[in-house]
Amino acid sequence: MSAGALLERRFGVLGPRSPLFYDDPLQVVRGEGVWLYDAAGRRYLDAYNNVPHVGHCHPRVVDAICRQARTLNTHTRYLDETVVAYAERLLGLFAAPLNRVFFTCTGSEANELALRIARECTGHQGVITTSHAYHGNTAAVAEISSAFTRPEKRGQFTRTIPVIDPYRERGSRTDEELTAAYLEDARRAIDDLAAQGVGLAAILLCSAFSSEGLPAVPAGYLSGMAELARAAGGLFIADEVQAGFGRFGTGMWGYTCQRAQPDIVTLGKPMGNGHPLSAVITTAELMDAFTNASLYFNTFAGNQVSCAAGMAVLDVLHDEGLLDNARDVGTYLVDRLRLLQQTCPNIGDVRGNGLFIGVDIVADARSSRTPAVARQIVNGMRAQGVLVSRTGPADNVLKIRPPMPFSRANADQLAQTLGDVLKGVYH
Ligand SMILES: Cc1ncc(COP(=O)(O)O)c(C=O)c1O
C-alpha cells in the first residue's frame, strides 16, 4: 500500500488532526539501535526518539518482556518480588529523602498524580509552570500545559512564568544576576496567586525545559525555584519525563545538574524503552499524607512485564556505559555543531546537556538573533535520512535527542547532513 493511501485511511479513522511528523510523513516498519527503516528498506538515523532510550528493540529489553509475559502478568495487588525488586533498584538511584514510588503508565498520569499529591499535602491549589510548557494530556495537567492550552482554558489556579531565553536575554549579566531576575518572575506569580486567595501547591518544571526550547539554564535557577516553592508552602515537582535516566550524561536526573532538591519527581518516556511505564517518586512523608487521604490504585501500572522492561533498561544503561556515552558523544556533537556555526550565520546558538541538544536557528546571528522557524530544516533532514524535530515558543530550535547508544560516527553524519541542508535552505 502506498504512503498516500495509508495516510487517507489514517485520516479516516484517527482524524486529520492526529499529529504526524514531517510534511512528507514517514512510515517506519522496523527499528534497531539508532536506526529506523521505512517500508522500502531505506534506513534513517534516529536523532530524535528518547522513548527507545537504550536503542530501538534492544534485544535484552525485548527478551525481558517476552520472558515475563510468558510467566506472569497481573496488577500490583498481589505480593510479587518483581515489582518490589524493581522499586528498590529504582529508588536506589535517588538521594534521601526521596524513597517512595507510585507506579503509573504515562508521563501524563505521573504528573496528574504529582499534582494530586501536592494539592492534598499542601492544602493549596495553585500551580506555576512556564508559558510554553507541556506536561501531559489529563484534565488537570492539560490546564497547566501552556504550550497547547489557550490561556482562557488554563483555569483559575494556573499561573505561568515567562520562558527563559539566556541566549537573547543575558546581555552582560552573570548567572547570578540572570537567575535573580528570573526568580522574580516566579515570586510575582506566587504573589498574584496569593492576591487571589490561592495558595501555592507546586511549581512544576521540566528539568530539560524541552518544550521551552532547551535554554541553557543559569546556575541556581532550578534550586532557587525549589526554595521559592517551599517558602510559599508549596512543593517543587521536577518533571524528568524527558530529561531522566541519564540523558544529560552527568547523573541519572536532570535536576541534579542544577543541584535542585525536588519534593516529587515524575518519570516516563525512556523508563520502559517503549513499554508504557512511568512513576512518581516522592518522600515517605508525602506518600503517607496522600495515601491516608485517598487510596491510589492503578490497574496496569507496575505490572510484572513493565517492571521487567524497566529493570532491563537499567541493566543496559549500566552494562553498556550509556551515561558515559551520552556525555562523550554529546560533547563531541556540540563541538561539531559549533564548528558548523562558524560558517553558518543561521545557527545562532548550540547548547545542550549530554545527548539533549538544541540548535537555535535565527534569521542572521551577525545582525540579529531573530528566531527563524526550523520546519524546512527538519523536513530537509528527514529527506536526507536524519530524523530530528523542533521545539521552543518560536518553533526555531532543532531538538536533538537520540537513543543513548548514538555514536561519534552518528554525530558526524548528523552534523554533515545539517550543514548540507542549511546550505540548501539558506543558499
Ligand atoms: C516533559 C513532559 N512531561 C510529560 C509528558 C507526558 O507524557 P506522556 O505523553 O507519556 O503522557 C511529556 C510528553 O511529551 C513531556 O514531554
Ligand as a Chemical Component Dictionary entry (heavy atoms), coordinates in Angstrom:
data_LIG
# 
_chem_comp.id                   LIG 
_chem_comp.type                 NON-POLYMER 
_chem_comp.pdbx_formal_charge   0 
_chem_comp.three_letter_code    LIG 
# 
loop_
_chem_comp_atom.comp_id 
_chem_comp_atom.atom_id 
_chem_comp_atom.alt_atom_id 
_chem_comp_atom.type_symbol 
_chem_comp_atom.charge 
_chem_comp_atom.model_Cartn_x 
_chem_comp_atom.model_Cartn_y 
_chem_comp_atom.model_Cartn_z 
_chem_comp_atom.pdbx_ordinal 
LIG C1 C1 C 0 8.077 16.962 29.913 1  
LIG C2 C2 C 0 6.913 16.052 29.646 2  
LIG N1 N1 N 0 6.133 15.674 30.674 3  
LIG C3 C3 C 0 5.100 14.845 30.487 4  
LIG C4 C4 C 0 4.753 14.378 29.236 5  
LIG C5 C5 C 0 3.565 13.471 29.063 6  
LIG O1 O1 O 0 3.971 12.164 28.860 7  
LIG P1 P1 P 0 3.010 11.105 28.141 8  
LIG O2 O2 O 0 2.872 11.502 26.718 9  
LIG O3 O3 O 0 3.699 9.798  28.359 10 
LIG O4 O4 O 0 1.696 11.157 28.855 11 
LIG C6 C6 C 0 5.533 14.742 28.146 12 
LIG C7 C7 C 0 5.222 14.234 26.787 13 
LIG O5 O5 O 0 5.691 14.680 25.785 14 
LIG C8 C8 C 0 6.646 15.602 28.358 15 
LIG O6 O6 O 0 7.424 15.985 27.337 16 
# 
loop_
_chem_comp_bond.comp_id 
_chem_comp_bond.atom_id_1 
_chem_comp_bond.atom_id_2 
_chem_comp_bond.value_order 
_chem_comp_bond.pdbx_ordinal 
LIG C1 C2 SING 1  
LIG C2 N1 SING 2  
LIG C2 C8 DOUB 3  
LIG N1 C3 DOUB 4  
LIG C3 C4 SING 5  
LIG C4 C5 SING 6  
LIG C4 C6 DOUB 7  
LIG C5 O1 SING 8  
LIG O1 P1 SING 9  
LIG P1 O2 DOUB 10 
LIG P1 O3 SING 11 
LIG P1 O4 SING 12 
LIG C6 C7 SING 13 
LIG C6 C8 SING 14 
LIG C7 O5 DOUB 15 
LIG C8 O6 SING 16 
# 
